[in-house]
Structures are given as C-alpha cells and as structure tokens.
Amino acid sequence: MKAAILAVGSELLGTDRLDTNSLRLTRLLERYGAQLRQKCVVGDSIEDISEELHSLAAKHDLVLVTGGLGPTADDITREATSLALGRGLRLDPEVLADIERRFREHGREMPAVNRKQAEVIEGAELIPNRRGTAPGMKIEGMGSTLFLFPGVPSELEGMIESDLEPWLAERSAGEGRETVTLKVACLPESVVEERIAPAYGEFGREDITILASPGEVRLRATAQGPEPERRRRLAAMASRLRELAGDAVFCGSEEETLEGVVGELLRKAGATLTVAESCTGGLLAERITRVPGSSDYFLGGAVTYTNDLKSQVLGVPEEMLREHGAVSEPVARAMADGVRRVWRSDYGIGITGVAGPGGGSEAKPVGTVHIAVAGPGSVEHRRVRFPGDRERVRWQSAQLALDLLRRRLLAP
C-alpha cells in the first residue's frame, strides 16, 4: 500500500508550529507495512490544497489529510477536497444536532460559524470525533482512499484509534513494519559506523540507519513482514548491534534518555547524587530533574561560576585555583569531591570548562572541559575538547558527565 500524508495549515509553513501529526501517522503506517512515499504541507488555499490532493490521490492508495476541519474562515479542507473530487457538500442535520448538543453540554449556544463543521462531502463516510466538534471523513475517490482528520493532536489520536488503525490492520494481512532504536552515548558517528559495519552485510544496509546528534547516536533497525518473523529478525538485529556498539549503548528505546537511565541505576543502587557545575550553569541538574521521581536519588547541586564560590561552597583550595586555574583536572576533581562531601551524597559530579565563544587560550582553547565523578573510594576524571558553539559544548559536557556516572554505576 502506497501512502501519502498532507498537512494543511499556513501556520505549519512558519517557524513556530511543528507538524507533529505526520510523525504519529508515520509510525502507524510503518507498523502496518504501508509504504509512505510522500509528505506535504500546504497553506490555507483552496486551489493549492485541491491540486495537491488531486496529485496525491492519483499516485497513492491511501492519502491521510490533517487540519482544516475547524469552524473558521481559513478551515477549508472540506471545500478543497470537494473540488478535487468533483463532489458536492451537504449539511448533515444529524452532525449539526450533535455539535449543538456538545455546546449545550458546556452551557453555551453553538456559534453560527460551527455550522460548516456539519458539512459532509457526497459519498463520504463520517468518522465520529469524540474529543471535539469536527467529524472526520473517509472517502473513496480517484482509485485512492482519503481520510480527513482534524489537526488537533488529541482529536486525531482518538480517530486513529477508533477508525484508521482498524482499517489498516484489516488490510495488512499480518504484514507490518517495526523499528527498534538503540542509543549510543558520547561516541562520534564515524566510530559507531566502523563498529557496526559487520551488521550491514548480515542484515542489509537499507534496514539499518545511523542518526547523529551532539553527544548521542541513534541506531535504528527496521524489519518488515508477518509478525513472528518480523519480531525475530528485529530482535536479532538489535542484539547484534548492541554487541557491536558495545557498552556505549545506554538504552534500547526511542523514549528513554540518558538522565533517565542514570536515575534508574542510582535508584537500584540506593545511591544519592549531587553536582557542582561551572560552564554548564545548571544544565546537568536541570536534565536530572526532568525525570519524574528524581528526588529519590538527587539531593541537589551548586552552580559555582566564580573561583570565590568554588572555594567558599565546595572547599576548592585557593592555592589550587591560582596554580592550575579554574579549568583544570585538579579543580574538577576537587569540585566533585567537595560537593559530595558537603552534602553527604554517595556520588558527586564536577564540571568546569570554557564554553565560549570567548575566554579560550592556547593552553585551554574554547571547548576544553574537565569532568570528574567522585564516588566511594575514588574520583575519576576526563578531559575533552568539544566542537561547536556554546550551547553544544554545554550539552555535550552534561551528556558526558551522565555517561561517566552511568559507567561508574555499572562497573563491577
């Protein structure tokens, strides 16, 4: 089944609104083995929407349309689809009565503009909207099946569950497409590529994808076919990729984060953590506390940006700062050990560096960062030089600090 997605809305052509609906629909199409061939975004123009729909329907078995079913003047998906298919629109009294009832249930009279949401394209099958006022529609035309959905994500989700997913399941004949994601911390993309290269020959290059971002590489393995064979192949691919990538793999899920993984390790160990940050300015603590329940293991931290605070709060010796400078191995170690000692945590992290764009020197260029992890019995240190702008340096510093602690917690 060849499929296309059309997102309608001029706001999606700007910079402040993302088309997240198409991502949800893409995952569903993959699950049931449909081949997504095209994604489009069109502004609020009847002619443009109609032309795009006509083109997509002529080339695809399935076209999923989101947006433009609301009550305002720029909600014109019904009119554009009617034009593309050469079919009329009619006011459905039952739909109108249902919309009026919904407004009365909330103690309001239905505004006149909402009448347009009761207009139905000739030959369309209505899709009830239990989370909003605009019903969706399923229409057969030009050799294609068109689904029209509202653009509100929660309303779309409800219609996916009630109508689109059962429709796809019925036509998949047990075929499907699934993806598993492994996340790798703090290795360059090229290093990961070299490590997993044997898997290309074993499973096929087209079924393995590498996606790189600062401090993290995603490995995505895809398998297609009937469920039992698909699941077996996917499990074999994930196991092999994990073996090849080694202990840099920190999770096997798109949803998991490094801070979440570290938090779970701390919880299982019954251990607590504190952090002392300089160049990251609190970013590490912010990431740790994104995780629900992080108060189980995270006691708190300090942003000690100046030398005075490093000495006064963490107990870093003034002579050490004078001799080595704030951005140095001894100071990072002293920060990690100091924050652990002051707040009596099991583990402490110290980060100090030059995030840029200024402040660098020949001995300590921009991107130079020292990270230390203090724990029972020892303090571990890593010196790195990160590429990129200030935010990228800060993010990678926090990422590496979390990964160093992860490895420490996993060590025998």
Protein Blocks (a to p, Z undefined) as FASTA:
>chain_A
ZZddddedfklmmmmbccfklmmmmmmmmmnopacfbdcdddddfklmmmmmmmmmmmpm
bdcdeehiafbfklcklmmmmmmnopacdddfklmmmmmmmmmmnopacdfklmmmmpcc
ehiacdddfkbmbdcddddeehiacddddfblklmmmmmmmmmmmmmmmmnnopacdddd
dddehiafklmmmmmmmmmmmnopklpccdddehiacdddddeddfklmmmmmmmmmmmm
mmmnommbgbdcfkbcfklmmmmmmmmnopacddddfklnommmmmmmmpghklmmmnbd
cddfbfklmmmmnopafklmmmnopbdfklmmmmmmmmmmmnopabdcdddddebjnhia
fklgghiacdddddehiacddddddeddfklmmmmmmmmmmmmmmmmmmpZZ
